[in-house]
Amino acid sequence: MKKILLVLLLISPSIFAQINLGTGQANDWTLNKQVSNLTFTTTKNASKTEVQSFQQISGTIKRNVASLVVNLNSVSTGIEIRDERLKDLFFETKLFPQAVVKIKLSNSGIEMMKVGDIKQVELEAELSIHGVKQKAMVSTQIIYLESNKLLVNSIKPLVINLQAFKLLKGVNLLCEIAHLKSINAAVPVTFNLMFTQQ
C-alpha cells in the first residue's frame, strides 16, 4: 500500500496540491480575462429583460483577499448609443470609471481544497460603485481545476440595489431620454471567473 501511494505521488503530485492563498508574491493569483465574464440583467417597462456585460475586467487574489476591478467604460449592450448613455448618464464614468469588489477569503475553508474539489460557500463582499461602498453576501461555487487554476462562479445572481448606490438619478435620465416607462432598480449580476496562480 505504501508503495502504491509513493508511486502516485511521484507520477502526479499536483492532484494532492492544496490552494495556496499565502502572503508572498509568488502565491498571487491573476484573473484570466479571456475566459472570465461578468454580466448584468436589466428589465425595462416591467417586461423586457436584456443581458449586458463588461468587456474589460481584471482581478487578483492576494493575502487572502480576492479583488475584481470592472472598467465601466467597457459596458456592452450590443447598441452603441445605449452604451454611451449608460457611460455618460448612468455610471458617470468621467467621475467614477471603475467598480471594485473585494472579498475576504480567510476562514472560508477554501485553502483546504485539493485539485478536483468543488466547494459552495457564502462570502461577504465589499462593493464600491459610483462612490458608494456597500457590503453584500455572495453565493459562489469554487472549483479547483488544476494546481494553478481556480474557477469561481456565482450560484445565484447578486442583486444590486441601484438606490443604495445613488444610481436612481441616472435611471430616471435614461427613462426620459429613451421614452421608457420604467427601468427596474434591482439589477441581478452573475459572474464566471478563472484565476491562474503566478
Backbone as numpy.savetxt, mean C-alpha at the origin, in Angstrom:
# Nx Ny Nz CAx CAy CAz Cx Cy Cz
17.89 -40.16 10.20 17.06 -38.95 10.20 17.92 -37.69 10.20
18.99 -37.71 11.03 19.88 -36.55 11.09 20.55 -36.32 9.74
20.91 -37.44 9.06 21.56 -37.32 7.75 20.60 -36.69 6.74
19.33 -37.06 6.80 18.33 -36.51 5.86 18.18 -35.01 6.07
18.10 -34.58 7.33 17.98 -33.15 7.62 19.20 -32.38 7.16
20.38 -32.99 7.34 21.61 -32.33 6.92 21.64 -32.16 5.41
21.20 -33.17 4.67 21.16 -33.10 3.21 20.21 -32.00 2.75
19.04 -31.93 3.40 18.07 -30.89 3.05 18.64 -29.50 3.27
19.34 -29.32 4.36 19.94 -28.02 4.67 21.00 -27.64 3.64
21.78 -28.62 3.21 22.82 -28.36 2.22 22.24 -28.07 0.85
21.16 -28.78 0.51 20.57 -28.61 -0.82 19.82 -27.28 -0.94
19.00 -26.98 0.05 18.16 -25.80 -0.07 17.98 -25.10 1.26
19.00 -24.39 1.71 18.91 -23.72 3.01 17.87 -22.61 3.02
17.50 -22.06 1.86 16.58 -20.93 1.82 15.19 -21.30 2.32
14.81 -22.56 2.25 13.45 -22.93 2.66 13.28 -22.83 4.17
14.42 -22.74 4.90 14.34 -22.62 6.35 14.57 -21.18 6.81
14.81 -20.27 5.85 15.12 -18.88 6.19 13.90 -18.19 6.79
14.16 -17.34 7.78 13.12 -16.51 8.37 13.28 -15.08 7.88
12.19 -14.33 7.92 12.24 -12.94 7.48 13.14 -12.15 8.42
14.05 -11.38 7.83 14.95 -10.55 8.61 14.51 -9.10 8.51
13.98 -8.57 9.60 13.55 -7.17 9.65 14.48 -6.37 10.54
15.75 -6.71 10.48 16.74 -6.10 11.36 17.00 -4.64 11.07
17.95 -4.07 11.79 18.20 -2.63 11.70 19.32 -2.28 10.74
20.05 -3.25 10.26 21.17 -2.93 9.38 20.72 -2.64 7.97
21.52 -1.85 7.23 21.16 -1.49 5.87 21.05 -2.71 4.97
21.86 -3.71 5.23 21.84 -4.91 4.40 20.53 -5.67 4.53
19.76 -5.37 5.56 18.51 -6.08 5.79 17.30 -5.32 5.26
17.51 -4.19 4.61 16.40 -3.39 4.12 15.69 -4.10 2.96
14.40 -3.80 2.85 13.59 -4.33 1.77 13.11 -3.15 0.92
13.02 -3.35 -0.39 12.60 -2.29 -1.30 11.42 -2.76 -2.14
10.47 -1.86 -2.36 9.30 -2.20 -3.16 9.68 -2.43 -4.61
9.20 -3.53 -5.17 9.35 -3.80 -6.60 8.21 -3.09 -7.32
8.51 -1.95 -7.93 7.48 -1.10 -8.52 6.81 -1.75 -9.72
7.54 -2.60 -10.42 7.01 -3.19 -11.65 5.85 -4.16 -11.40
5.85 -4.80 -10.24 4.82 -5.81 -9.97 3.90 -5.43 -8.82
4.04 -4.19 -8.33 3.19 -3.72 -7.22 2.13 -2.76 -7.76
1.00 -2.69 -7.07 -0.03 -1.75 -7.51 -0.87 -1.28 -6.34
-1.43 -0.09 -6.51 -2.30 0.54 -5.51 -3.48 1.12 -6.25
-4.69 0.70 -5.91 -5.88 1.17 -6.62 -6.90 1.73 -5.63
-7.76 2.60 -6.13 -8.86 3.12 -5.33 -10.13 3.17 -6.17
-11.25 3.04 -5.49 -12.54 2.96 -6.17 -13.40 4.16 -5.83
-13.96 4.79 -6.85 -14.85 5.93 -6.64 -16.24 5.61 -7.16
-17.23 6.18 -6.49 -18.63 6.03 -6.91 -19.24 7.41 -7.06
-19.76 7.68 -8.24 -20.40 8.98 -8.49 -21.86 8.78 -8.87
-22.65 9.79 -8.55 -24.10 9.74 -8.80 -24.74 8.49 -8.20
-24.15 8.02 -7.11 -24.69 6.92 -6.28 -24.67 5.56 -6.95
-24.30 5.47 -8.23 -24.41 4.17 -8.89 -23.24 3.82 -9.81
-22.52 4.80 -10.31 -21.44 4.51 -11.25 -20.12 4.38 -10.51
-19.56 3.18 -10.51 -18.32 2.89 -9.79 -17.18 2.66 -10.77
-16.02 3.27 -10.46 -14.85 3.14 -11.32 -13.61 2.88 -10.47
-12.65 2.17 -11.06 -11.41 1.85 -10.37 -10.26 2.64 -11.00
-9.53 3.37 -10.16 -8.38 4.14 -10.61 -7.11 3.64 -9.91
-5.97 4.15 -10.36 -4.71 3.68 -9.77 -3.68 4.81 -9.76
-2.54 4.51 -9.15 -1.39 5.40 -9.17 -0.25 4.67 -9.87
0.40 5.35 -10.80 1.44 4.73 -11.60 2.81 4.76 -10.94
2.98 5.63 -9.95 4.29 5.76 -9.31 4.15 5.63 -7.79
4.61 4.49 -7.28 4.65 4.27 -5.84 6.03 3.72 -5.49
6.50 4.01 -4.31 7.78 3.49 -3.85 7.63 3.09 -2.39
8.52 2.24 -1.91 8.39 1.81 -0.53 9.61 1.05 -0.04
9.71 0.96 1.27 10.80 0.23 1.92 10.28 -0.42 3.20
11.04 -1.39 3.67 10.88 -1.90 5.03 12.22 -1.73 5.72
12.26 -0.85 6.72 13.48 -0.55 7.45 13.17 -0.48 8.94
14.01 -1.09 9.74 13.90 -1.00 11.20 12.47 -1.31 11.68
11.91 -2.39 11.14 10.59 -2.87 11.54 9.45 -1.93 11.15
9.70 -1.02 10.21 8.65 -0.12 9.74 8.56 -0.21 8.22
7.35 -0.50 7.73 7.10 -0.49 6.29 6.58 0.88 5.90
7.18 1.48 4.88 6.78 2.80 4.41 6.41 2.74 2.94
5.33 3.42 2.58 4.88 3.48 1.20 4.65 4.94 0.84
5.25 5.39 -0.26 5.10 6.76 -0.74 4.38 6.74 -2.08
3.28 7.48 -2.17 2.46 7.51 -3.38 2.63 8.87 -4.05
3.06 8.89 -5.29 3.14 10.12 -6.06 1.75 10.43 -6.59
1.09 11.42 -5.99 -0.29 11.74 -6.35 -0.41 12.32 -7.76
0.69 12.86 -8.28 0.68 13.35 -9.66 0.62 12.22 -10.68
0.78 10.98 -10.20 0.74 9.83 -11.11 -0.63 9.17 -11.15
-1.65 9.85 -10.62 -3.00 9.28 -10.62 -3.44 8.98 -12.05
-4.07 7.83 -12.24 -4.46 7.39 -13.57 -5.90 6.88 -13.56
-6.77 7.60 -14.27 -8.18 7.21 -14.36 -8.56 6.74 -15.76
-7.62 6.89 -16.69 -7.93 6.55 -18.08 -8.44 7.72 -18.89
-8.67 8.85 -18.23 -9.15 10.05 -18.91 -8.24 11.21 -18.48
-7.52 11.79 -19.43 -6.50 12.79 -19.12 -7.05 14.00 -18.39
-8.17 14.54 -18.87 -8.72 15.75 -18.24 -9.16 15.47 -16.81
-9.65 14.26 -16.56 -10.05 13.90 -15.20 -8.83 13.76 -14.29
-7.74 13.22 -14.84 -6.49 13.14 -14.07 -6.04 14.53 -13.64
-6.10 15.49 -14.57 -5.67 16.86 -14.27 -6.56 17.49 -13.20
-7.85 17.24 -13.29 -8.77 17.79 -12.28 -8.51 17.19 -10.90
-8.25 15.90 -10.87 -7.94 15.27 -9.59 -6.68 15.84 -8.97
-5.66 16.05 -9.81 -4.40 16.60 -9.30 -4.56 18.03 -8.82
-5.25 18.85 -9.61 -5.34 20.29 -9.31 -6.40 20.62 -8.26
-7.58 20.01 -8.38 -8.70 20.40 -7.54 -8.89 19.50 -6.32
-8.59 18.24 -6.45 -8.85 17.29 -5.36 -7.62 17.09 -4.48
-6.56 16.55 -5.05 -5.35 16.30 -4.26 -4.56 17.58 -3.99
-4.72 18.59 -4.83 -3.94 19.83 -4.73 -2.45 19.51 -4.66
-1.96 18.84 -5.70 -0.61 18.29 -5.67 0.49 19.36 -5.63
0.19 20.59 -5.99 1.20 21.64 -5.87 1.55 21.88 -4.40
0.59 21.63 -3.52 0.81 21.77 -2.08 1.11 20.43 -1.41
0.44 19.39 -1.90 0.56 18.06 -1.27 0.84 17.01 -2.36
2.08 16.91 -2.83 2.38 16.02 -3.95 2.41 14.54 -3.62
2.48 14.19 -2.33 2.62 12.79 -1.95 1.63 12.40 -0.85
1.30 11.13 -0.84 0.63 10.51 0.30 1.61 9.48 0.87
1.67 9.37 2.19 2.63 8.47 2.83 1.91 7.55 3.82
2.28 6.28 3.77 1.73 5.30 4.70 2.89 4.65 5.45
2.79 4.58 6.78 3.80 3.92 7.59 3.13 2.88 8.48
3.69 1.67 8.49 3.12 0.57 9.26 4.20 -0.06 10.12
3.97 -0.11 11.42 4.92 -0.75 12.33 4.71 -2.27 12.31
5.81 -2.99 12.09 5.74 -4.44 11.98 6.17 -5.16 13.25
6.69 -4.42 14.22 7.12 -5.05 15.47 5.92 -5.66 16.20
6.15 -6.79 16.84 5.11 -7.52 17.58 4.02 -8.10 16.68
4.26 -8.15 15.38 3.27 -8.71 14.46 3.49 -10.21 14.23
4.67 -10.70 14.60 4.98 -12.11 14.37 5.49 -12.38 12.97
5.60 -11.35 12.13 6.03 -11.54 10.76 7.46 -12.07 10.69
8.30 -11.60 11.63 9.71 -11.98 11.58 9.93 -13.48 11.81
8.91 -14.19 12.28 9.04 -15.63 12.51 8.64 -16.45 11.29
8.18 -15.78 10.23 7.74 -16.51 9.04 8.92 -17.14 8.31
8.64 -18.30 7.70 9.63 -18.99 6.87 9.14 -18.99 5.43
10.06 -19.30 4.52 9.71 -19.35 3.10 8.52 -20.28 2.88
7.52 -19.78 2.18 6.31 -20.57 1.91 5.18 -20.28 2.87
5.46 -19.58 3.97 4.43 -19.28 4.96 3.48 -18.19 4.45
2.22 -18.28 4.87 1.21 -17.27 4.59 0.61 -16.84 5.91
0.56 -15.54 6.13 0.07 -15.03 7.41 -0.93 -13.90 7.17
-2.04 -13.94 7.89 -3.01 -12.85 7.86 -2.90 -12.07 9.16
-2.77 -10.78 9.05 -2.52 -9.97 10.24 -3.13 -8.59 10.09
-3.66 -8.07 11.20 -4.17 -6.70 11.27 -3.04 -5.80 11.74
-2.73 -4.78 10.98 -1.64 -3.88 11.31 -2.14 -2.44 11.39
-1.57 -1.69 12.32 -1.95 -0.28 12.43 -1.10 0.55 11.49
-1.78 1.37 10.69 -1.09 2.22 9.72 -1.31 3.68 10.07
-0.28 4.48 9.81 -0.40 5.93 9.91 -0.45 6.48 8.49
-1.56 7.15 8.16 -1.76 7.69 6.83 -1.54 9.20 6.86
-0.74 9.69 5.93 -0.51 11.13 5.78 -1.00 11.54 4.39
-2.15 12.21 4.36 -2.77 12.61 3.10 -3.26 14.05 3.22
-2.90 14.87 2.25 -3.41 16.24 2.19 -3.09 17.04 3.45
-1.93 16.75 4.02 -1.48 17.47 5.21 -2.09 17.00 6.51
-2.83 15.90 6.46 -3.51 15.37 7.65 -3.00 13.96 7.94
-2.77 13.67 9.22 -2.35 12.33 9.63 -3.48 11.64 10.39
-3.76 10.41 10.01 -4.78 9.60 10.67 -4.26 8.18 10.81
-4.76 7.46 11.82 -4.41 6.06 11.98 -5.57 5.16 11.60
-5.24 4.00 11.06 -6.28 3.06 10.64 -5.72 1.64 10.70
-6.60 0.67 10.90 -6.20 -0.73 10.89 -6.28 -1.27 9.47
-5.24 -2.01 9.08 -5.17 -2.54 7.73 -5.14 -4.07 7.80
-6.05 -4.71 7.08 -6.08 -6.18 7.02 -5.21 -6.66 5.87
-4.17 -7.41 6.19 -3.21 -7.82 5.17 -2.98 -9.33 5.15
-2.60 -9.80 3.99 -2.10 -11.17 3.84 -0.65 -11.07 3.39
0.24 -11.72 4.13 1.67 -11.65 3.84 2.15 -13.04 3.44
2.83 -13.11 2.30 3.34 -14.38 1.78 4.84 -14.27 1.61
5.57 -15.14 2.26 7.03 -15.16 2.15 7.36 -16.09 0.99
7.51 -15.52 -0.21 7.65 -16.32 -1.43 9.01 -17.00 -1.51
10.06 -16.22 -1.33 11.43 -16.72 -1.37 12.21 -16.02 -0.27
13.48 -16.39 -0.13 14.26 -15.81 0.95 14.47 -14.31 0.79
14.16 -13.77 -0.40 14.33 -12.33 -0.59 13.09 -11.68 -1.21
11.94 -12.35 -1.15 10.72 -11.79 -1.74 9.55 -11.92 -0.77
8.88 -10.79 -0.54 7.76 -10.73 0.40 6.58 -10.07 -0.29
5.45 -10.77 -0.35 4.24 -10.25 -1.00 3.25 -9.82 0.08
2.80 -8.57 0.01 1.85 -8.02 0.98 0.60 -7.57 0.23
-0.53 -8.24 0.50 -1.79 -7.92 -0.17 -2.84 -7.46 0.84
-3.75 -6.62 0.39 -4.89 -6.26 1.23 -5.92 -7.38 1.17
-6.42 -7.79 2.34 -7.46 -8.82 2.40 -8.81 -8.19 2.08
-9.03 -7.01 2.62 -10.23 -6.24 2.33 -9.83 -4.79 2.16
-10.63 -4.01 1.45 -10.24 -2.62 1.18 -10.09 -1.79 2.45
-9.12 -0.90 2.42 -8.99 0.13 3.45 -9.84 1.31 2.99
-10.84 1.65 3.77 -11.78 2.71 3.37 -11.28 4.06 3.89
-11.01 4.97 2.96 -10.54 6.31 3.31 -11.73 7.25 3.42
-11.86 7.88 4.58 -12.91 8.88 4.79 -12.39 10.23 4.33
-12.93 10.75 3.23 -12.41 11.99 2.65 -12.58 13.18 3.57
-13.62 13.17 4.37 -13.83 14.27 5.30 -12.71 14.34 6.33
-12.25 13.17 6.78 -11.20 13.13 7.80 -9.89 13.73 7.30
-9.69 13.72 5.97 -8.47 14.26 5.39 -8.70 15.61 4.70
-9.80 16.25 5.04 -10.12 17.59 4.53 -10.14 17.63 3.00
-10.78 16.63 2.40 -10.83 16.52 0.95 -12.22 16.77 0.38
-13.18 17.10 1.23 -14.55 17.31 0.74 -14.66 18.55 -0.14
-13.84 19.56 0.13 -13.86 20.75 -0.72 -13.53 20.37 -2.16
-12.53 19.53 -2.31 -12.16 19.07 -3.64 -13.26 18.24 -4.29
-13.94 17.44 -3.49 -15.06 16.65 -4.00 -16.15 17.56 -4.55
-16.48 18.59 -3.80 -17.52 19.53 -4.23 -17.13 20.25 -5.52
-15.85 20.62 -5.64 -15.38 21.27 -6.85 -15.47 20.34 -8.05
-15.12 19.08 -7.85 -15.21 18.10 -8.93 -16.67 17.89 -9.37
-17.55 17.81 -8.39 -18.98 17.65 -8.71 -19.48 18.83 -9.53
-19.07 20.02 -9.13 -19.54 21.23 -9.82 -19.03 21.31 -11.25
-17.74 21.06 -11.44 -17.16 21.22 -12.76 -17.57 20.09 -13.71
-17.84 18.91 -13.17 -18.23 17.76 -14.00 -19.74 17.57 -14.04
-20.48 18.47 -13.39 -21.95 18.41 -13.35 -22.46 17.08 -12.79
-21.88 16.70 -11.66 -22.29 15.47 -11.00 -23.19 15.78 -9.81
-24.08 14.88 -9.50 -24.94 15.04 -8.32 -24.17 14.73 -7.04
-23.29 13.73 -7.10 -22.56 13.34 -5.89 -21.34 12.49 -6.23
-20.37 12.50 -5.31 -19.24 11.58 -5.32 -19.13 11.03 -3.91
-19.08 9.71 -3.80 -19.04 9.08 -2.48 -17.82 9.53 -1.70
-18.03 9.92 -0.45 -16.94 10.42 0.39 -16.17 9.31 1.09
-16.56 8.06 0.88 -15.82 6.90 1.40 -15.18 6.19 0.22
-13.85 6.13 0.22 -13.12 5.60 -0.94 -12.34 4.34 -0.54
-12.71 3.17 -1.06 -11.97 1.94 -0.76 -10.64 1.90 -1.52
-9.59 1.49 -0.81 -8.24 1.38 -1.39 -7.76 -0.06 -1.22
-7.18 -0.61 -2.29 -6.61 -1.96 -2.23 -5.17 -1.92 -2.74
-4.39 -2.92 -2.34 -2.98 -2.92 -2.75 -2.44 -4.34 -2.87
-1.45 -4.48 -3.75 -0.65 -5.70 -3.89 0.79 -5.23 -4.00
1.58 -5.52 -2.97 2.93 -4.98 -2.88 3.97 -6.10 -2.78
4.96 -6.02 -3.64 6.06 -6.98 -3.60 7.33 -6.29 -3.11
7.89 -6.79 -2.01 9.14 -6.24 -1.47 10.27 -7.24 -1.72
11.42 -6.70 -2.08 12.60 -7.52 -2.32 13.71 -7.08 -1.37
14.36 -8.03 -0.73 15.43 -7.71 0.21 16.71 -7.38 -0.54
17.37 -6.32 -0.10 18.61 -5.86 -0.76 19.81 -6.64 -0.25
